[in-house]
């Protein structure tokens, strides 16, 4: 009898922390602090602090669920435990429906940073985005052990640059720029508007759940990875927001130049090139971790009978869901080709995966509230579901995407029942 191949346990708390930071830390950190400051002025720093606190219940909930029930299905497995097979299938398919757009869009954002500096044509930007995606797939194909080491290295470089920027830019901070903190010009409405904008900078914690089966010690290492990731993310976000406000870097015509001005304080006139590469690296880390998580979700959904059995096969040597990973390559290439051919507007498309994930958060957090036995777990889960619901209601037209997908899954379930 052949021995059953399982996902390889190779993730330590160090790799887990790097993967967590890579999933959450998006390229928005390069522009969002300035845009938030334009909305709420010096008081925008409160938006970052409050949003960090509001994300804490979700981090606690995901940490509890992933460490207690280590399953590569992640949030889909939470929904299955609480709401049965329909809940697991619905959540899994919602996540997977966001993936074909979300990953190419993120790669394109990263490629656009370099393309904007070096004046690349649109075709070359799309080619670089494709290379980013293929590189992430190849590294994940070889296993989390290798890709985790790469992630640790890349995240270390990113954090060093960002921390270096905060420390040296802080020397130029003028505290008088915070004097209008309590000005009537900026109200709690402005702070709330800024919070709604930066909510998406705090998404991505759930990706650790898809890798839970591959931790050496899920009970210990997953909560530790999330805790370290939470502290680093909030330190970086609040630190960047502080120096952007303190240096009034947001009072330019283009918020995208705010980070260039800050980096110029400590790294000279090549700041735009450094920021461009930084944006590319940050986007790559997000793509890298999400591809790892999505491939495990496909594997889990196949294992549970929701997708074709071939997607549930693991590589005999690397113990990775190689069929799912290879399937991503033509899928992403098609999306990038369509984006290039039809000149898609990234700003309008990015709302689709973001809103879909909000719907997933609501379902899975309600599921966690039903499953977790502790009081703090239930309270954290309900708080996360409530906060996600508020933001979901302000999502605009993109709310139709997850709602339509949910209705299709529901109708297919009804049709399947009617045939018996």
Secondary structure, DSSP 8 states (H G I E B T S, - for coil): ----------B-HHHHHHHHHHHH--GGGGTHHHHHHHHHGGGHHHHHHHHHHHHHHHHHHHHHHHHHS--TTTHHHHHHHHHHHHHHHHHHHHHHHHHHHHHHHHHHHHHHHHHHHHT--HHHHHHHHHHHHHHHHHHHHT-HHHHHHHHHHHHHHHHHHHHHHHHHHHTT--GGGGGGGG-TTS-HHHHHHHHHHHGGGG--TTHHHHTGGGBSSHHHHHHHHHHHHHHHHHHHHHHHHHHHHHTTTT-SS-GGGHHHHHHHHHHGGGHHHHHHHHHHHHHHHHHHHHHHHHHHHHHHHHHTTSS-GGGG---TTT-S-HHHHHHHHHHHHHHHHHHHHHT--HHHHHHHHHHHHHHHHHHHHHHHHHH--SHHHHHHHHHHHHHHHHHHHT-GGGHHHHHHHHHHHHHHHHHHHHT-
